[in-house]
Amino acid sequence: MWSILLIVIETGCGRKIKELIMDLNKNRFPAEKQSLDIDPDVTEEAKRVAKTDDKDLQIKVTNLRKVYLRGSGPCNPGKPLCAVENLSFGLQKGECFALLGVNGAGKSTTFKILTAEEEATSGSIKIQGMDMIKDFQKCRKLIGYCPQYNPLFDTLSVYENIDYFSRIKGIPYNCRYTLIESVIE
């Protein structure tokens, strides 16, 4: 069963099924809020990102939106929760980036979307000009992310933790030992 689930996820069939379900539930999503109180700096950033070519930014997020459907089934539809609304920003090479905001502002959700842990309801993410959804295997090797929780495994040694993450990032086998040793020293 787990193997079939993995194949469905890896081949993108799961995404197609999810898109079909999203299409069926379109009327349950709230319309975009037209009267948001937006800071002028945010508006200027959105304009800058819209005018900038995808390949001129390392990360380009355009009109990102995430709506969670709460409740289950037609008898209990629940009220949709809009976690991220119309977010746009662009990052140049070498920039370190953080989102600041009150609890519930959508910071964690945005980073979950950037790391493909969650899928956006709408909008686009480009990493070095590549589409995050279509080219995720290439994009994931280009993103570094420090989550709120400790990503290390207590049952693994330092070497094993670094080896594990180097495999995820696609570092070739013949380079790993030297790289891991240099990091540990």
Residue, then its C-alpha position, 0 to 999 in steps of 0.5 A: m500500500w505504501s509503495i503504491l502511495l509513493i508511486v502516486i506521489e512521485t509521478g504527480c498523479g496525486r497532484k492531478i487528483k488534488e487538482l480535480i478535488m480543488d476544481l470540484n470545491k472551487n465554490r467553497f474557496p473564499a474570493e480574494k479580499q479586494s479591500l486589504d490594508i496593504d503597506p506601500d512597501v508591500t505594493e512596491e515589492a509586488k510591482r517590482v516582482a511583477k516587472t522582473d524576469d523570472k531568471d533575474l531573481q533566485i526566488k520569485v513568488t508571485n500572488l501566492r495564496k493558500v486556503y485550507l478547507r476545514g470540515s469534511g463532506p457536504c454535510n459539514p463544509g466548515k468555513p475555509l481559512c485563508a492563511v496566505e493572501n496575494l503574497s509576492f516577493g523576490l530574492q537576489k543571490g546571496e540574500c538571507f530572508a525571513l518573514l516577520g508577523v503576528n501569529g497566524a499571519g501565514k509565515s510558516t505556511t509560506f515556508k511550507i509552500l516554498t519547501a513543497e510541504e504544502e501546495a499553494t491554492s494559487g500563485s507561482i514560485k520560480i527558483q532560478g527561473m524554474d517552476m517549483i511545481k514542475d521542476f521540484q527535484k531540481c529546485r529542492k537542491l537549491i533551497g536551504y531552510c531552517p525550520q522552527y523545530n530541530p531537524l536533526f535525528d537524535t538516534l543518528s550520529v553527527y556524521e549520519n545526520i549530515d550524510y542523510f541531508s546530503r543525500i536529500k540535497g543530491i550530493p554525489y556519493n563520491c563527494r560525500y565523505t570528504l564534504i562531511e569530514s570537512v564540515i565535522e572538523 
